[in-house]
């Protein structure tokens, strides 16, 4: 990325060898390589960098290929032309694209330097939390100035309560989920807290699976209610002890969790055929099954969750 | 005037409230999603005892479009238009929050001219958003006239946006790394003209409302949100400042050019709807001051930083960036995975969080106050549902 711009003046003559370079390693037959590389080596007097070697190899290979008339017939004139163009291009690419650093150059004219993860162990907050919770604080790192703690799932409510009471992180900015399907407990729940006194944001992360609920923060912050419902709605992460663990943006009975990576972007078929517990084809919505109040004393157990099999449906089976 | 029991001019409505309005039996009432005063498609399940609201349960999601999923499908550059469509009356601040998060993620620094122009655009957007809020809030309460006055000036603000980027609402006016266009010729003069006439227009709105008896009857002491409750609910923006907490991300964590201009952060004292109205009015005046200072200081130079053609965030990189939008803290949490697309992009939407406090705000107030309280939270359902 960083050496893109310095190379730009050479760009017009460079493109010919470039398409050939990626396919060169795959196309090199075992018997041909030493023979083809040997005549190329004396030309290069100095030890070459990897990409120059690759370019040389490609050029040499193409010369060999051009000599083989049978192959050239299949490939047409293009490789031959590329090989001819590669000869002047390869030495031209030789000076290493050094970025001359002009100290007077303003920072926005330099290449962006992405921040990197830093160890956050030296932060006083990390020390305090590690003293209090020990192993429950798994890692402490910071990226672009945001301190991030990886917290053990069962301890999150305690850690956040301590952050709120002892460290004055009185303001919960946000809770959201994230999905990493290749990992075993596949979800992350990400919390952002803010302290008015310290004027500082921190981030906490918890790993959760589909059947490993996360302790709710509703008893710590009332603000946690809706964001937790949203995380449940979008990812299916459950929050233990949440007073109203229902869907919030999608309707009760939606089958699936749309922000999971394996949920199809184009959506799924929805309707009575899939959710007869909630929507009966003939009589319409099933009473008491939607979002809303639970009556103070429910006369009968609430409707089964959407994951249950639809056989228990009241009313007719959709035909 | 004869003494009507329901007259808003009756001075002792608190005394008659319980005997007249509370019947001791509760009724369930559905409000919305198609009610004109819900500013979109918000549905509320209410439990009312006479005229008193005992419980309020917002049901949202009617405008859910899966924006966060869309973000994962497009490269960083192409996601800016999606942010326009969340809070569609404050597109510039949404743009800024998103591009700011991307810039934080990849370590871009923005040239000063771009920073100043962004600040101007965001403050114009704040004025336009507050004007729309004032118009609809007043209509909800029953004052029709301010609507025409505020839309007169809002139109001029939108004209400025149109001259800058061609769009009036869905601006798409920022890019990761800077701005798509420089200011057109003569734009700053037009902006100065508007800023010169705007304080007088503000006086005009305030002349209609601030000392109006009916307006005060409908707003003073209605929807009291104590500061500790406001923080507990995570509300931000004018809602929080109306509750007397002097906290503004423009001051707390200055971004763009806010660290280089002088302005005040107004706060309320009584934590009610009237104070939130006053806070927003004062914010518009402060926005004018910010814009004038930015126009005075506007530096010359490039408007775009050097940036890679294909922007990739490092694997596991993640950043949260929040700014002060017209409605509160709008933030983006972006995770990168080494590809040009964000792996995860979550929006911390101020309307969503502020709306969560509505059950607390409405508890114990009259049904007629509900529309005033929905208005005072200043929600845009496109952002609530995303």
Interface residues (C-beta under 8 A of the other chain):
Chain A: X1 X4 X5 X106 X107 X108 X109 X110 X111 X112 X113 X114 X115 X116 X117 X143 X144 X146 X148 X170 X171 X172 X173 X174 X176 X178 X179 X190 X192 X196 X199 X201 X203 X221 X222 X223 X225 X226 X227 X230 X234 X247 X248 X249 X250 X251 X258 X259 X263 X265 X291 X292 X293
Chain B: X28 X45 X47 X55 X57 X59 X60 X61 X64 X66 X68 X69 X73 X104 X105 X106 X107 X108 X109 X110 X111 X178 X229 X231 X232 X233 X234 X245 X247 X252 X253 X302 X305 X306 X307 X308 X309 X312 X313 X314 X316 X317 X318 X319 X320 X322 X329 X331 X333 X335 X343 X344 X346 X348 X352 X353 X356 X360 X385 X386
